[in-house]
Amino acid sequence: MNEQVHTDVANHPAIGIGFILLAMVSISVNDMLIKHLSGGYPLHQMVFIRSLIGISFSLFLVKFEGGWSILRTRTPMLHALRGILIVISNLMFFTALAVVPLAEVTALFFVAPLMITLLAIPVLGEKVTWLRLGAVVIGFIGVVIMIHPWESGDERKASMPILFLPVIAAFTYALNQVLTRKLGVASKASAMAVYIQGMFIVVSLGFFIFAGDGRFAEVSENESVRFLLRAWVWPQGADQYLFLGLGFNSAIIGYSLSQAYRMADAATVAPFEYAGLPLAVMWGWVIWGEFPGPMVWSGIALIVGAGLFVFLRERQKKRRLVSAKRIHRRY
């Protein structure tokens, strides 16, 4: 049996929330491990090993969820496009992570829900109220505060282009979500995880062929560029277990995210993604002694507040639509 529309599983909010919280914990551990390992290994090596281990777990889940037949799809180009967008999003996010505090990168990435609201206007033809547009503006003010473009280069922890990388990551992630809503994806969660991890493997192998010997990293003093392009190094000692943890986390993240949005409505599940922010603050504080200052906290508050407002308005709108449909059916 090929793809099916699973309408019978989209009504379990408690299960969906459980899966999204599991995904957020796994993502925070993943981000912490990659930042920890970024000083000695290239990003594309981490992505390759993580995805290779992750796809093994995911293929096991494929067998459990229905067998190899669920990997067949009627929309291969859509899955390829989604995979490319997620790969770009991850590369931008993790490249910034090498030099920017974990909490700041995570907070900047959380502008994605606001970008989804904007992209839904031209791509989906959705009508967005002035209240939601106002929330988007407030959220982007929070981004500007966190990037603080008025500071000189000497006062910055990272250059302006590096600080914009999480915002680019958020944009590609948002575009992926909007395109998925427009075109529709009806695959099992494990199959979707396999598609994404397969794309990560292909792209990381391309990086290895092109730059795996580290020849391009040596010409740059930028730590983010070096992280992206340095030579492969075989993991030593305890790092081998950390790479294994990355792979296991990859499987959990891919499966849990897909399952969360299959099991419950997006407006119910999505606000719980913000659980990743306090976890990022915790890891940054405990491991690297990074604690956001007042300016960063102000930006975080604006971004999170605007994002939660958009989610709540979306949920309210959907409730009104359901209520209207019920009244229509009665008459």
C-alpha positions, 0 to 999 in steps of 0.5 A, spaced: 500 500 500 502 506 498 501 513 501 494 514 504 491 520 508 491 518 515 485 522 517 483 517 523 490 519 527 489 527 527 485 527 533 489 525 539 492 532 542 495 529 548 499 524 544 501 529 539 504 534 545 508 528 548 511 527 541 513 534 540 516 535 547 520 529 546 522 532 539 524 538 543 528 535 548 532 531 543 533 537 538 536 541 544 541 535 546 542 534 538 544 542 538 548 541 544 552 536 542 554 539 535 556 545 538 560 541 543 563 537 537 564 543 532 571 545 534 574 539 532 570 536 526 566 538 520 559 539 520 558 535 514 561 529 517 557 530 523 551 530 519 553 524 515 554 520 521 548 522 524 544 521 518 547 514 517 545 512 524 539 515 524 536 512 517 538 505 520 533 506 526 528 509 521 528 503 517 527 499 523 521 503 524 519 503 517 518 495 517 514 496 524 509 501 521 507 497 515 513 495 511 518 497 505 511 499 501 510 505 505 517 508 502 513 508 495 511 515 494 506 519 489 510 525 490 517 524 490 519 531 487 515 534 493 519 530 498 526 532 495 524 539 495 522 538 502 529 535 504 533 540 500 529 546 504 531 542 511 538 541 509 539 548 508 535 550 514 540 545 518 546 548 515 545 555 516 543 554 523 549 549 525 554 554 522 551 559 526 552 555 532 559 554 532 560 562 534 553 564 537 551 562 543 546 556 543 540 560 546 541 566 541 541 562 535 535 558 538 531 564 539 532 567 532 530 561 529 523 561 532 521 567 528 519 561 523 512 561 525 512 569 523 515 567 517 510 562 516 504 567 517 507 571 511 508 566 506 501 563 507 499 570 504 502 569 497 503 561 497 496 559 500 492 565 499 490 566 506 487 572 509 491 574 515 488 579 520 492 586 522 492 583 529 497 577 526 501 582 521 502 586 527 504 580 531 509 579 525 512 586 526 513 585 533 517 579 532 521 582 527 523 588 532 525 582 536 530 579 531 533 586 530 534 587 537 537 581 538 542 582 532 543 589 534 545 592 527 547 599 531 553 596 534 560 596 531 564 590 529 569 590 535 563 590 540 560 583 536 560 576 538 559 574 531 559 578 524 552 580 521 552 575 516 553 570 521 547 572 526 543 572 520 544 565 518 539 563 524 534 567 520 535 564 513 534 557 517 527 559 519 525 562 512 527 555 509 524 551 514 517 556 514 517 555 506 518 547 507 512 548 512 508 552 507 509 548 501 507 542 505 501 545 507 499 547 500 501 540 496 500 535 502 504 529 504 500 523 506 506 519 508 508 515 515 512 518 520 518 513 519 518 514 511 518 521 512 524 521 516 527 516 511 526 521 506 529 527 510 535 523 512 537 520 505 537 527 503 542 529 509 546 523 507 547 525 499 548 532 501 554 531 506 557 526 501 557 532 496 561 536 501 566 530 502 567 529 495 568 537 494 571 539 501 573 533 505 580 534 505 579 541 508 583 545 503 578 550 503 577 551 510 585 553 511 584 559 507 579 562 512 579 565 519 572 565 520 570 559 525 563 558 522 566 557 515 572 552 518 566 548 521 563 547 515 569 546 511 574 543 515 577 536 513 574 529 516 577 526 522 575 520 525 572 520 532 576 519 538 575 516 545 568 518 548 567 522 541 565 516 538 559 515 543 557 522 542 556 521 535 552 515 536 548 519 540 547 524 535 545 518 530 540 516 535 537 523 536 536 524 529 532 518 528 528 520 534 527 527 532 525 525 525 520 520 527 517 525 533 516 531 529 512 527 523 508 523 528 506 530 532 503 533 526 500 527 524 497 526 531 494 533 532 492 539 529 498 544 528 495 550 532 495 545 538 502 542 537 506 548 535 506 552 541 510 547 545 516 547 540 517 553 544 519 548 550 526 548 546 528 555 548 529 554 555 532 548 554 537 551 550 538 557 555 540 551 560 545 547 556 548 554 554 549 556 561 551 549 564 556 547 559 559 554 556 557 559 561 553 563 556 547 566 559 543 571 555 543 579 557 538 584 558 538 586 550 537 578 548 532 577 553 528 583 550 528 580 543 527 573 546 520 576 549 518 579 543 519 573 538 516 568 543 510 573 545 509 574 537 509 567 535 505 564 541 500 570 539 500 567 532 499 560 534 493 562 539 489 566 533 490 560 528 487 556 534 481 561 535 480 561 527 480 554 526 475 553 532 470 558 529 470 555 522 469 548 526 463 551 529 460 555 523 461 548 519 457 545 525 451 550 525 451 549 517 450 542 518 444 542 523 440 547 518 
